[in-house]
């Protein structure tokens, strides 16, 4: 019974040597894609077709000017508020390359930062996640995210191409400032979220490695060589865009955070959902 629950959970990989060797991870990958396809055909939530076809979409001038100005002001106040902000060093066994300051958007900040809090209930944002998850009730997580490059070693693991997990999962960013190619913009490989035999075997191989080495990074990492990184960069969509741009992506596809210059800062508000793919109705 425990094994069955693990197989049909939303965990990236199950902790069973035998099941992973037998290819259960690849079964989870195929079955999650099948269920999502069935929902896509039956449920009439197909508004964001670019997400389904390309894996990403962009909406410029997302908020009206007054609302965006209010959100920006509260963003800068909250990100520097020691009561709510927390710093996260991207750990690396050598030296961290970025420092992330974040603030969770929840009931705690409702009174002091109402415009930020109200983003949790923004109809356009909720419509995006509901349409992509193909569910009526979706848990959307929101946080402020200030990413500062503190050295030029680029040892941030998020800067390597990777898949978040084996099933469709969605993220979005609202840019608070203009993001240039030197500020670590989002990169995405078009169509990499779609089902493929290559991904089927990648899931299988990785799950076996994970079963024998629990310390292995829980995401699939690619572009580890300079050659591969350059090849992927050449075909990737790079999201260096103006402020008030809303970037949306299915992070089941191949993506990364771009390289950045020393002392570069990327200010954005991060939204994401991660629904169990085997819970079809909710």
N, C-alpha and C positions, 0 to 999 in steps of 0.2 A: 504493500500500500504506500509506503514511504517513497519508494522508487517511482511509482506512478505519479504521485504528487510532484516530485521533482521534475519528471519528464514534461508535465503539463503546467509547469510554472513559468514565470517570466525571467528566471535566472539566466544569465548569459550562457553558462555551461554547468552541467551537473557534475557532482563530485563522485563519480563512479568509474573506476578503470574498466570494468567489464562492459558496462553499457556504452561507454565512449568508444571502446575498441570495436564493438558490434555496430557502430554507426548510428547510435540513437540521436546524436546531435544533428546529423544530416537529415534524419527523419523529422526532427523538430523544425528544422529550417523549411523543408518541403511542406509540411502540414500547416505551418503558420502562413506560408504564402498562399496555399490553397484556400484556407479559411478566409483570408483577406480578400482574395479574388471573388469568392462567392458573395461576400458582403458587398463588394463593389458592384456586382451585377444586380443584386437584389435591392439594396438600400439606395434611395434616390439622393444621395449626397455626393454629387460629382462636380461641385462648383470649381474646385481648385485642380483642374485637369493638368496644369503644368507640373504640379507636384507629382501626380500619378505617372505622367509620361516622362518627364525629365529628371524628377527627383528634387527640384528646387523651384522657387519663384521669388519675385521681388515686387514690392509695392512701394513706390516712391511717394513722398509727402503723405505719409500714412495718417498722421494726426493733424487736425486743424491747427492753425498757428497758435491760437490762444492756449489750447490744451497742451500742445508740445512745449511751449515756453514754460508753462506751469510745471510740467513733468521734468523739464531740464533743471529748473531751479531747485525743485525738491530732490532731484537726483544728486546734485552736487552737495547739497546740504546733508543728505542722508549718508552719502558715501564717506563723508568726513565726520560723521557723528559716531563717537566712540561707544555710544550706548547700543548701536545696532550693527556697525560695520565690523568685519573681521578680516584679517589678512591670512591668505593661504599661499605658502611658498610651494611652487611645483617641485616636489622632491625629486632629487636625482643623486645617485651615489657619488657624483663628482661635485657639481655645483648647480644651484638653481639658476634658471635663465629669466623667469618671469615671476613677478609678485602680483597676486590677484587679491583685490579688495572687494568683498561682496557684502550685500545686504539682502536678507530674505524678505520678500514682500508677504506679509501675513497680518494677522489681527493686531500684533504688537505695535505696528507703525501707523495703524488706521487714523488715529487722532492727529498725530504730528505731520504725517505726509499723506493726506487724503487723495491727492492726484495720483501718486504712485500706487496706493492701495486700490484705487478704482480701476487700474489696468487689469486687475484680476477678473473684472466683470465687463471689460470692453467687448462689445458685441462682435466687432470685426475679428478680434483675436480669438474669442471663443468659437466663432463660426469656422475659422480656419482649422482649429484643432478638432472640433466635432466632425467636420467634413473629412479630414484626413484620417482620424481614428475610426471613422464610420460607427460612432457611438453617440448616444444622446448625452450621457453623463461622463465627462472626461475630467480627470484631475489634472489641472494645469499648475505647474510649479513656476514661480517667477522670482528672479533675483536681479539685483543690480550687479554689474560686473565691470570693474576697472582693472584692466590688464596692463601692467607696466613692465617693459623689458629692462632688466637690471644688469645684464651683461650681454656680450655679443657672441656667446658660445652656442646659442640656439639649441640648448639641451632639453627644451620643453617637449615632452612626449606627445603633446597634442599637435606638434608641428610635423609629425610623421603621418602619412596617409593611413587611415584606419576606418574600420566599421565599428559602430557603437555596439551592436548586438545582432543576433541572427534573425530578427523580425523587424517589421516596419515600426519605426519610432521617430518622433517628430520634434524638431527644435526650431526656434525663431529668435531673431535678435532685432531689437530696435536701436539703431545707431543714434547716440546722443550727440556726437560730433561727426564731422566729415572723417571718413576713413580712407587713407591713402595706401598705395602699395607698400609703403614702408611701415605701416602701423599694424601689421599682422592681420590682414583681412582674411575672411573665410574663403577656402578653396573647396570646390566640389567637382567630382567626375560625373558628368552627365550620363544617365542611364545605368549607373553602377548599382542602383538599388533593385534592379530587375533580376528575376530568377535566372540562374545559369548553372551549367554543369561544373564550371570552374569553381564557383562559390560552394556548390554541393561538396566537392572534395576538400576545399579549404576548411570548411566547417568540420569535416571529419578529422582531418589531420591535426587541426588546432586542438580539438577536443581531446585527442589522445595525448598530445603534448601537455595540455593543461592537467589531465588526470594524473600524470606522473610528475608534474612540477607545479604545485599550487602557487608558487611565487611568480609564475609566468604572468606577464601583463594580461589582464582580462579583456583587452581589445585586440583585434587583429591589426598588426602593424605592417605597413608596406613602405616602400620608398626609402629603405634603410641605406641603400647605396646612392651615391650622388647621381649615377646614371639613371636609376629608376625614378628618383625624385624629379630630375629634369624632364624625363619623358612624360611623367604624369602632369607636371606643371604646364607642359606645352599644350595639353588637351583639356586642362581644368578650367572651369568657370571661376574667375576671381572676383570677389565681391568688394571692391573698393568703391564705395558709394558715398553720397552726401548724407548729412544728418537727416533724421526723420525718415530714413529708409527702413523698411521692414523686410528682413531676409528670412525666408522660410525654406526648410529642407527636411527631407527624409534621411535621417542620419544612419539608417540601415545601409545607405550608400557610402562610397569611399570619399572621405573628406579630410581636411586638416585645417589648423590655424596657420596662417602664412608667417613667413619670417618677418622680422621687424628690426628696425634700427635701434641702437642703444638709446634708452630713455623714452622711447615711443610709448604712448599711452592710448589704449583703445577703450573708450567709454561706451557701454551699451547696456540694454536691459535684456536679460536672457529669459526666454520662455521655453518650457519643454513638457512633454508628456511621455509616459512609458507605460502603456496599458498591457496587461497580460494578453498575448495574442490568441490564447486558447479560450478566453472568456468572450465568446462571440456576442452575446447579448448583455447590455448593461444600460 
